[in-house]
Structure formats: structure tokens, C-alpha cells
Amino acid sequence: MIKMIQEHLGESKRCCAYSLVSGTLMIPLTMILTGHSLEWGILWFGAFIIVPIGLYILGQSDEVAVAANSLNILKEPGTYLNWATHCHTPAALCLMLAAIWPPGSALSIVFALPYLGLCGAIALYGLLRVWKMGIKDVPEFSISAGCMFIAVGGGWTFLRYADIRPMHFDNMIVLLTGVHFHYAGFALPILAGLGARLLKRPDRHNVLIGMVVLGIPAVAVGITAGKSAPTVEAFAAVFMALSGTLVAIQQFHLVKALNNSYARILTLTSGCFLILGMALAFLYGLRSFSPMLQMKLPISLMIPTHGLFNSLGFAMPALLAWILEMEDDSHSKDQ
């Protein structure tokens, strides 16, 4: 059984590596050839690089737990995670190829469909995780919630490719909602759950995870309320910013608990960038009440600052830190 798990983890690692290499090459190339702007690049970075790293980490931690019979209830849901891991690269490639054609065209819609299905499979894994484990184990529930939220990110991404604008939202809002749920929806709760699992301080982390899981849909409600209810939008943004700041503090506590020195550096870096990103989100949420903030902090400035802080500054190093730490743990166990 353990040998089979190790062989599966080797395949998952190769799938993750393929996605990293192909994504690093394809994202800038596609942006140059198609003329797409930075927000599209951040979306593709989440779809092509953040998601497969997250899947690999989930596969490694959950499959090892199954092999040790400590979380054997995850054996059946793991089938959907395995499928998603192995199908990710072609689905992400199709998503980028869909950008060749104008949004709303038949080919754009057809090529965007595989990634929507991939997100659905990941969400199904998260749903089955909750069904098998319940919600009492808060760190595991946070990980499951991250898996389920990616379906929202995949759904809004598909809407942008299909040129569908729910409630007459601007195309930019549709796209950025898809981006938001790749990072705040997928990466943030998974990283919060992994951190809480390692630190084992339920008195502190239960509140943190509750705020993160509630804050993500709260932002969606705030976006929907929009101009008609700026107070709701501001409250949602501030609540999400505070939730993210708590996760950044958790990252700082994790530095002491990690064994790999490079993982500690990456975790510290991710926490610093997350605080910067959340500070901008806090100010942006209050822009309806301040003409100065409306002028000084437009969406065109938030994309290259807040967007890059959360993607390249927070999510990427935080996830890479977990890979390094897990590799260290596996080597020490082999010895």
C-alpha cells in the first residue's frame, strides 16, 4: 500500500513539474501574442501554476494520511483529486488557447470548458471531504472549503470567456472575480488550514479560519452590492483584509515551526507580501467614502500592486515552502 502511494506521489510531482514549466513558458508567450493585459496573466498564473501546486500538496498530505490509516476516510474522495491532478495541464493549456479567439466566440467557449470541468472535479473532492470528515475538524474544513471555492473561480473565468455578464457587471469585474477566487478562494483557505494543522492551536486558528471562510463569499456579496450599497462592499473588503492579515500573522508563527531553512524564508516572505496586499485591499474597500482614495487607488493600480503581491508575493512562495517542508519530512522518515 505504501509503495503504491509513493508511486502515485511521484506521478503527481511530475504533473506538477510539467504545469510549472509549461506555465512559465506559456503565460508570457500568450500575453505577447494575444495582447492580453496583466489581469489575464495573473488569472493564468493562478490556473496554471497555483492550482497544480496546491493539488500536489493536497495529494501528498492526504495520500500519506490514507497510507498511515489516520485519514482513511479520504481514500474514496482522493479519486477525484487524482483525476484533477493528471488532467490539469491539458485543461489549463486549453484555457490559454481559448484566449486566441474573442470572448463569446464558439471556439473560446469550447476551449474554456475543460478547465471549468477541472474546477468542478476539485470542488467535488472538497465536498466529499466535508461529507466524510464533517466540519468539526476546522483546519481540514478550511482545506475542503478552498477546494470548493475554486469552482466559483472556474465558473466566473468561464463566464468571461463566454462573454456573459451576470447582473450587467463590467467585463473587468467578471474577470477579476475569477482571479479573486483562485487566490483568496483557493490558496488562502488551504494555506490557513495547513498552517493550523501544523501549529495545532485550535483556540486561535478556529477564529482565523472562520473569518477566512466567511470573508471570501462576503467579498462576492460586496461586489454584487456594488454602487447601490457601498457600505456593504466596504465592510466585506475590510473583513476580508482583516482575515488575510490574520493569515499573514499565522505565516510568521509558522516560520518557527518549519524545519527547512528555505521554507522558513519563503513563508516569512509570503507573510510580508500578504500584509501589503491586505493593506491595499483595506484602503480600496474604503474608497467609496474618500474621494482621495478613489483618485489615488483606482483598479488600474490595484492590479499590478495588490494582484502581484497576492500571486507572486504570497501564494507562490507560501505553497513552495510547503513543498520544501514536505520533502524534508519524507527524507527524514526514509532515513
HELIX and SHEET records of a PDB file:
HELIX    1   1 ILE A    2  THR A   34  1                                  33    
HELIX    2   2 LEU A   38  PHE A   45  1                                   8    
HELIX    3   3 GLY A   46  ILE A   50  3                                   5    
HELIX    4   4 VAL A   51  ALA A   67  1                                  17    
HELIX    5   5 ASN A   72  LEU A   74  5                                   3    
HELIX    6   6 GLY A   78  LEU A   97  1                                  20    
HELIX    7   7 ALA A   98  ILE A  100  5                                   3    
HELIX    8   8 ALA A  106  MET A  133  1                                  28    
HELIX    9   9 VAL A  138  TYR A  161  1                                  24    
HELIX   10  10 PRO A  166  HIS A  168  5                                   3    
HELIX   11  11 ASN A  171  HIS A  182  1                                  12    
HELIX   12  12 TYR A  183  ALA A  187  3                                   5    
HELIX   13  13 LEU A  188  LEU A  199  1                                  12    
HELIX   14  14 PRO A  202  ALA A  225  1                                  24    
HELIX   15  15 GLY A  226  SER A  228  5                                   3    
HELIX   16  16 PRO A  230  ALA A  257  1                                  28    
HELIX   17  17 SER A  261  GLY A  285  1                                  25    
HELIX   18  18 ARG A  287  PHE A  289  5                                   3    
HELIX   19  19 PRO A  291  LYS A  296  1                                   6    
HELIX   20  20 ILE A  299  MET A  302  1                                   4    
HELIX   21  21 ILE A  303  GLY A  307  3                                   5    
HELIX   22  22 LEU A  308  LEU A  308  1                                   1    
HELIX   23  23 PHE A  309  ALA A  315  3                                   7    
HELIX   24  24 MET A  316  ASP A  334  1                                  19    
END                                                                             
